[in-house]
């Protein structure tokens, strides 16, 4: 059995978990998330914790053990997402570069001849407290991370001047430029 899969998932107050037809539904103050279960795993929902169980026939197979741990991790992320939420902060480095939210779209002015616009998906909130900061929040960890990665991929930080879009806690290794030799 998976070491991660054996650990029970704690269910905080205000969060409800239900299973019907091999689908786990997690509801909380930040939203509702769903997960389809694989046939190798099942869940046992208790009063304040949830256990992920694996079928006896597949308990020896490596793939089944991997699904055991993966399912537990995904459910734990769902519980944390609907109770606390997830967030990523992006920072824009460049003279005159900025971002702004226009309705359900994020507009970036980052040195191209045209502004780059992104449609903000449902379940994700995007704020720009400063023109050079983008705060992405939501209940779904994967969706928040993917949207932040898509925004960063438009203009990743370059190593010579450091210009680009980076995560707020990201360290960019700087390179020395060309030197003039005589």
C-alpha positions as CSV (number, residue, x, y, z in Angstrom):
1,X,0.0,0.0,0.0
2,X,1.1,3.6,-0.5
3,X,2.5,5.4,2.4
4,X,0.7,8.6,1.4
5,X,-2.5,6.7,0.7
6,X,-2.6,5.3,4.2
7,X,-2.7,8.8,5.9
8,X,-6.4,9.8,6.6
9,X,-7.7,13.1,5.2
10,X,-8.9,15.4,8.0
11,X,-12.2,17.0,7.2
12,X,-12.4,20.5,8.7
13,X,-15.6,22.1,10.0
14,X,-17.8,23.6,7.2
15,X,-16.6,21.0,4.6
16,X,-18.9,18.1,3.5
17,X,-17.8,15.1,1.5
18,X,-20.2,12.8,-0.3
19,X,-19.6,9.9,-2.7
20,X,-22.1,8.7,-5.2
21,X,-21.5,6.5,-8.3
22,X,-17.7,6.5,-8.0
23,X,-17.6,10.3,-7.8
24,X,-16.4,12.3,-4.7
25,X,-18.0,15.7,-4.2
26,X,-16.4,18.1,-1.7
27,X,-18.3,21.2,-0.7
28,X,-17.1,24.1,1.4
29,X,-17.2,27.9,1.8
30,X,-14.9,28.5,-1.2
31,X,-16.8,26.3,-3.6
32,X,-17.5,22.7,-4.8
33,X,-15.0,20.3,-6.4
34,X,-15.6,16.8,-7.9
35,X,-13.3,13.8,-8.6
36,X,-14.1,10.6,-10.4
37,X,-12.6,7.6,-8.7
38,X,-10.6,4.9,-10.4
39,X,-11.9,1.3,-10.1
40,X,-8.9,0.3,-8.0
41,X,-9.6,2.6,-5.1
42,X,-12.6,3.4,-2.9
43,X,-13.2,5.9,-0.1
44,X,-14.6,5.4,3.4
45,X,-16.0,8.6,4.8
46,X,-16.1,8.9,8.6
47,X,-17.2,11.7,10.9
48,X,-14.1,13.9,10.8
49,X,-11.8,12.0,8.4
50,X,-11.8,10.2,5.1
51,X,-9.8,7.0,4.3
52,X,-8.8,5.9,0.8
53,X,-8.8,2.2,0.4
54,X,-7.5,-0.1,-2.3
55,X,-9.0,-3.3,-3.5
56,X,-7.4,-6.5,-2.3
57,X,-6.9,-7.9,-5.8
58,X,-4.9,-4.9,-6.9
59,X,-3.0,-4.2,-3.7
60,X,0.2,-5.9,-5.0
61,X,0.4,-4.0,-8.3
62,X,2.7,-1.0,-8.4
63,X,0.2,1.0,-10.5
64,X,-2.6,0.4,-8.0
65,X,-0.4,1.6,-5.2
66,X,0.4,4.7,-7.2
67,X,-3.4,5.4,-7.7
68,X,-3.9,4.9,-4.0
69,X,-1.5,7.7,-3.1
70,X,-2.6,10.0,-6.0
71,X,-6.3,9.7,-5.0
72,X,-5.5,10.6,-1.4
73,X,-3.4,13.6,-2.4
74,X,-6.1,14.9,-4.9
75,X,-8.9,14.6,-2.2
76,X,-6.7,16.3,0.3
77,X,-6.0,19.2,-2.1
78,X,-9.8,19.4,-2.8
79,X,-10.5,19.6,1.0
80,X,-7.9,22.3,1.5
81,X,-9.0,24.2,-1.6
82,X,-12.7,24.5,-0.6
83,X,-11.8,25.4,3.0
84,X,-8.7,27.8,2.6
85,X,-8.2,28.2,-1.2
86,X,-5.0,28.4,-3.2
87,X,-3.2,31.4,-4.6
88,X,-0.3,32.4,-6.8
89,X,1.2,35.8,-7.1
90,X,3.0,36.9,-10.3
91,X,5.3,39.9,-10.6
92,X,5.9,41.9,-13.8
93,X,9.5,43.2,-14.2
94,X,10.0,45.7,-17.0
95,X,9.8,49.5,-17.6
96,X,6.2,50.4,-18.6
97,X,4.9,46.9,-18.3
98,X,1.6,46.4,-16.5
99,X,-1.5,44.3,-16.1
100,X,-5.1,45.1,-15.5
101,X,-8.4,43.1,-15.1
102,X,-11.1,44.1,-17.5
103,X,-14.3,42.2,-16.6
104,X,-13.6,38.5,-17.1
105,X,-10.3,39.2,-19.0
106,X,-6.7,39.9,-17.9
107,X,-4.9,42.3,-20.1
108,X,-1.1,42.4,-20.1
109,X,1.0,45.2,-21.6
110,X,4.4,43.6,-21.6
111,X,6.5,45.0,-24.4
112,X,4.6,43.6,-27.4
113,X,3.0,45.9,-30.0
114,X,-0.4,44.7,-28.8
115,X,-1.8,43.9,-25.4
116,X,-2.0,40.2,-24.5
117,X,-5.4,39.1,-23.1
118,X,-6.5,36.0,-21.2
119,X,-10.0,34.9,-20.5
120,X,-10.3,34.2,-16.8
121,X,-11.8,30.7,-16.3
122,X,-14.8,30.1,-13.9
123,X,-13.8,29.3,-10.4
124,X,-10.7,31.5,-10.5
125,X,-10.4,35.1,-9.3
126,X,-7.7,37.4,-10.6
127,X,-6.8,40.7,-9.0
128,X,-4.2,43.4,-9.7
129,X,-3.6,45.3,-6.5
130,X,-0.7,47.1,-8.2
131,X,-0.1,47.3,-12.0
132,X,2.9,45.1,-11.6
133,X,1.3,42.4,-9.4
134,X,-1.2,39.7,-10.5
135,X,-2.9,37.6,-7.8
136,X,-4.6,34.4,-8.9
137,X,-6.8,32.7,-6.3
138,X,-9.3,29.8,-6.4
139,X,-10.4,26.5,-4.8
140,X,-8.9,24.2,-7.5
141,X,-5.1,23.9,-7.1
142,X,-4.5,22.6,-10.6
143,X,-6.6,25.3,-12.2
144,X,-4.9,28.1,-10.3
145,X,-1.4,26.8,-11.0
146,X,-2.2,26.2,-14.7
147,X,-3.6,29.7,-15.2
148,X,-0.6,31.3,-13.5
149,X,1.8,29.1,-15.6
150,X,0.0,30.2,-18.8
151,X,0.3,33.9,-17.9
152,X,4.0,33.4,-17.0
153,X,4.7,31.6,-20.3
154,X,3.8,34.7,-22.3
155,X,7.0,36.4,-21.2
156,X,9.2,34.3,-18.9
157,X,12.0,36.1,-17.1
158,X,15.2,36.4,-19.1
159,X,18.6,35.9,-17.5
160,X,20.4,39.1,-18.7
161,X,18.2,42.0,-17.6
162,X,15.7,40.0,-15.5
163,X,12.7,41.3,-17.4
164,X,9.6,39.2,-17.7
165,X,6.8,37.7,-15.6
166,X,7.9,35.7,-12.6
167,X,6.4,34.1,-9.5
168,X,6.8,36.5,-6.6
169,X,9.1,34.1,-4.7
170,X,11.0,33.0,-7.8
171,X,14.7,33.6,-8.0
172,X,16.1,34.3,-11.5
173,X,19.7,33.5,-12.0
174,X,21.4,36.4,-13.7
175,X,24.1,36.0,-16.4
176,X,26.9,38.4,-17.2
177,X,26.6,40.1,-20.5
178,X,29.2,40.4,-23.2
179,X,32.5,42.0,-22.1
180,X,34.6,44.2,-24.2
181,X,38.2,42.9,-24.6
182,X,41.0,45.0,-26.1
